[in-house]
Amino acid sequence: MLGDVIELSVVVRDLEAAIAKWTTLFGLKVHSRSESKEFGFKNAILPTGIGHIELMEPTDPTKAVGKFLAKHGEGVYLVGFESKDVAGDVAALKGQGVRVNPAANRNDLAWVHPAETNNVFVELRHREKYD
């Protein structure tokens, strides 16, 4: 079911400082930035070859990323694995009684609840390509 690790999301206190650190230490470059009002964070995507590092700074302390930072401090929040058949993997996991939520209106993205996976969000997704 699980393919390559293609995303590692890291919650940070200061997005700009984290970008400076990751680009200086590892020679990564920012591919894109965005903000999610729905999930309460702003982010930067730094491609790594087969996937990417996502740096996430909370913008709303009442949402999941903000709560994670308050409870755990900075660190790994989510691990994304390549899935060739997200819908099929979701069905198989649900068949085992696992809490898993597919993304609304998408068939290429789903999240396994962290209570199922030792407090780490696991994401099932299709691999992205970067220019």
N, C-alpha and C positions, 0 to 999 in steps of 0.2 A: 504494500500500500504506500509506504513512504519512500519518496525518491530523495534526491539530493537536498541538503539544506540550502535554500536559495534566499532566505531572508532571516536576518537577525535584527530585532528591534530592541533598542537600548533607550531607556528613559533617562533623561538628563535634566539637570536644574537650569542650565543655561545653554541653549541651542548654539548660539554663536561661538561660545568658548569650546563646546564639544566639537563643532565643525573644524575649528582651528586645530584642535588637538589631533583629530583623526586624519585630517588632510596632511598635517605636518609629519606626524609619526609614521604613517603608512602610505603616503603618496596618493591617497584617494582624492577624487574630485566630486563635487556636488553635481548630480545630474538634474535634480529637481527639488523644489520646495513646495509645500502646501500647508493648508490649515484645515482641520476638521472641527467645525463648530459642534457637529453632532457628537463626536467622541472627545472633544475638549483638549486638543493638542495641536501644535504646529510641528512640522517635521522637515527633515532633509534626507534625501535618498542618495547614498554613495555606492555606486556599483563596485563590485569586487571581482568580477570575472564571470562566475556562473550565477551570481545573485547580487544581493546588496545588503548593506548595513542601513538601517533606518534609525536616525537619531530623532527622539521625540521629546519635546518640552511641553509639559502640561500647561494649558491655558485656563482650565476650569478645575479647581480642587475637588469638586463634587462628582466628577466623572472618573471612570476607571483608571486612566493614566495618572491623574492627579492623586487619587487614592493610593495607587501603587507607590508613587514617589514618597508620599507622607508615611506610609507604613514600612517600606523596604529601603528607601533611599535610591540612589542611582543604580542602574543595573539592567541586566537582560530581562526583558518583559515578554518577548514573543519569539518563537522559533518557527519559521515557515518552511515547510517541506513541499517539494514538487509533487503534484498528484496528476497523473494522466487522466483520471476519471473522478473528479471531485464529487459529482452527484452519486456515483456508485460507492465511493468511499464513505460518504455521509450516510447512505442507506445501510451499509455494512456496520458502521459504528453504532447507528441508532438501533440496529438489530441486536447489538450486544448490550443495549441499555445505556450507552454513552451519551452524555449531554454534548451535542454538537449543533451548531447553528450555521446554516448556509447564509451567505450574503444575500440581501434582498435584491431581486431582479438580476441576479448573476448566477451563472452555473460554473464559475471558475474559481470560487473562493468560499472557504468555510472555516469556522473556528471551533476547536475542541475546548470546552470549558476547563479552566486551569485546575479545578478541583479533581478532574479526571487524570491529570498529568503532573502531579507533584508541584502544583502552583506555578506552572509555566503555561502560558497560552500557546497552543499549537495551532498553526494555521496550515490549511491544505490549499494549495494554489497552483496555478499554471505558471510556468517560468516566463519571466519578462525578458525582453531584448532591449539592450541599451545601445544608442548610437555612439 
